[in-house]
Amino acid sequence: SMRAVPKGVTKASPRMTRARALSFLCERAPNVAWRVMQPALSSGAFSGVVYPDFREKGEDASHGLATAADADESRATSSGLIVQTIAGGRCAGLDDVRVRALEAVRVDAREVGLLAVSGDAGGGGGLGSIDVLRELAAMRARGEFSRDVKLLAAANPMRGAEDAARMVAKRESGCDGFITQPALLRDAFAEWHESAVKYGALDD
């Protein structure tokens, strides 16, 4: 049965952008050689590539871009959306968010997205995904990067109505759309989707 909207959560504002597109993205694994992933990423089977947020130094990872060693080639062979993850838990503060966002939007791609997540603790700034989203939305509003850059957030259909309620706050903070893992539990997904539509986090 449908649960009521949790206390303190209101239906999403009608001023938010409306989107109905469904895309399938592939995540670039930083511990897998580019030659292994390249056929899949450039096959056209996916709508775009998500670059995770890793700070480890190594052959396939760097501070700002998860796959520095092959990032240029990856983007050159991809005609879809290029998404760079920015984890609040890995940022020292909002200045760090701004620096990393500006690095990410410089990529040579037709479509660019920024995925705001909380991530693991470690940056010391105590930032969550909503903090990151608000700062990215403010940067876009100020013209620091193109309005065509998509601001994305993570959603977890397996958490049902609880996650759907949090999605409203993300939409109000500037989120244009959501990225989820594959939904494996049918009943949980149905509850999540029904709740998300009811709250206004997703279009019906």
C-alpha positions in Angstrom: 0.0 0.0 0.0 1.1 3.6 -0.6 2.6 5.3 2.4 1.9 8.9 3.2 4.5 11.6 2.5 6.9 11.6 5.4 6.7 14.5 7.9 8.5 17.5 6.5 8.3 16.3 2.9 6.1 18.2 0.5 5.2 17.4 -3.1 7.8 18.7 -5.5 7.4 22.2 -6.8 5.9 22.7 -10.3 8.8 25.1 -11.1 11.2 22.1 -11.4 12.2 20.9 -14.9 10.2 18.1 -16.3 12.0 15.2 -18.0 10.7 11.9 -19.4 13.7 10.4 -21.1 15.1 7.0 -20.0 18.8 6.3 -20.7 21.1 3.4 -20.1 24.6 4.4 -19.0 27.7 2.3 -18.4 30.1 3.1 -15.5 33.8 3.3 -16.3 35.6 0.9 -13.9 38.9 2.6 -12.9 40.5 -0.8 -12.2 39.8 -2.3 -15.6 42.1 -1.7 -18.5 40.7 0.7 -21.2 41.3 -1.9 -23.9 38.8 -4.2 -22.1 36.0 -1.7 -21.7 36.5 0.3 -24.9 34.5 -2.0 -27.2 31.4 -1.7 -24.9 31.8 2.0 -24.3 32.1 2.8 -28.0 29.6 0.3 -29.3 26.6 2.6 -29.2 24.8 0.2 -26.9 24.7 2.7 -24.0 23.5 6.3 -23.9 26.7 7.5 -22.1 29.5 6.8 -19.7 29.6 7.6 -15.9 33.1 8.3 -14.5 33.2 7.5 -10.8 34.8 9.7 -8.2 38.2 8.3 -7.2 41.1 10.1 -5.7 43.7 7.3 -5.7 46.7 8.0 -7.8 47.5 5.3 -10.3 47.6 4.2 -13.9 43.9 4.6 -14.4 42.9 7.2 -11.7 43.6 10.8 -10.8 42.3 13.6 -8.6 39.7 15.0 -10.9 39.0 12.3 -13.5 38.5 8.7 -12.6 40.3 7.5 -15.7 43.0 10.1 -16.6 45.1 7.6 -18.6 42.4 7.0 -21.2 39.9 9.8 -20.6 40.6 11.6 -23.9 40.3 8.5 -26.0 37.2 7.4 -24.1 35.4 10.7 -24.8 36.6 10.8 -28.4 35.0 7.5 -29.1 31.7 8.2 -27.2 28.9 10.1 -28.9 26.7 10.0 -25.8 26.5 11.6 -22.4 29.7 11.9 -20.4 29.0 12.1 -16.7 31.6 12.9 -14.0 30.8 12.0 -10.4 31.5 14.5 -7.7 31.3 13.0 -4.2 30.7 15.5 -1.3 32.5 13.2 1.1 35.7 13.5 -1.0 35.6 17.3 -1.2 37.3 19.5 1.4 34.6 22.2 0.9 32.5 24.0 -1.6 35.6 25.5 -3.2 36.7 22.0 -4.0 33.3 21.2 -5.5 33.6 24.3 -7.8 37.2 23.5 -8.9 36.3 19.9 -9.8 33.1 20.9 -11.5 34.9 23.3 -13.8 37.5 20.6 -14.6 34.8 18.2 -15.5 32.8 20.4 -17.8 35.8 21.2 -20.0 35.5 17.8 -21.7 35.1 17.7 -25.4 31.7 15.9 -25.6 28.3 16.7 -27.0 26.6 16.1 -23.7 28.1 16.6 -20.3 26.6 15.7 -16.9 27.7 16.1 -13.3 26.5 13.4 -10.8 26.3 14.6 -7.2 26.6 12.0 -4.6 27.5 12.0 -0.9 30.1 9.3 -1.2 32.4 8.0 1.5 33.7 10.2 4.2 37.3 11.4 3.8 37.2 14.9 2.4 36.7 16.6 5.7 34.1 19.0 4.4 31.1 17.0 5.6 29.2 17.7 2.3 26.3 15.6 1.2 24.8 15.1 -2.3 22.3 18.0 -1.7 25.1 20.4 -0.7 26.9 19.5 -3.9 23.7 19.8 -6.0 22.9 23.3 -4.6 26.4 24.5 -5.4 26.4 23.1 -8.9 23.0 24.6 -9.5 24.2 28.0 -8.3 27.3 27.8 -10.6 25.1 27.0 -13.6 22.7 29.8 -12.7 25.7 32.3 -12.5 26.8 31.2 -15.9 30.0 29.5 -14.7 29.2 26.6 -17.1 26.6 26.0 -19.8 23.0 25.5 -18.9 23.1 22.5 -21.1 25.2 20.6 -18.5 22.9 18.1 -16.8 22.9 18.0 -13.0 22.2 14.4 -11.8 21.7 12.6 -8.6 21.6 9.0 -7.4 18.4 7.2 -6.5 17.9 3.7 -5.0 14.6 2.0 -6.0 15.3 -0.8 -3.5 14.6 1.7 -0.6 11.0 2.2 -1.8 9.1 5.3 -0.5 11.9 6.4 1.8 14.2 7.1 -1.2 11.4 8.6 -3.2 10.9 11.2 -0.5 14.6 12.2 -0.6 14.4 12.5 -4.3 12.1 15.5 -3.9 14.8 17.4 -1.9 17.3 16.6 -4.7 14.9 17.9 -7.4 14.3 21.1 -5.4 18.1 21.5 -5.1 18.5 21.6 -8.9 18.7 17.9 -10.0 17.6 17.4 -13.6 17.4 13.6 -13.4 18.4 10.5 -11.5 20.8 7.6 -12.1 20.0 4.3 -10.5 21.4 0.8 -10.4 19.3 -2.0 -12.0 16.2 -2.7 -9.9 16.1 -6.3 -8.9 13.1 -6.5 -6.6 9.9 -5.9 -8.4 7.7 -5.0 -5.4 10.2 -2.6 -4.0 10.6 -0.9 -7.4 6.9 -0.6 -7.8 6.5 1.1 -4.4 9.4 3.4 -5.2 8.1 4.4 -8.6 4.5 5.0 -7.3 5.8 7.1 -4.4 8.2 9.1 -6.6 5.4 10.0 -9.0 3.0 10.8 -6.2 5.6 13.1 -4.5 6.4 14.8 -7.8 10.0 13.5 -7.9 9.4 11.8 -11.2 7.0 12.6 -14.0 4.0 10.2 -14.3 
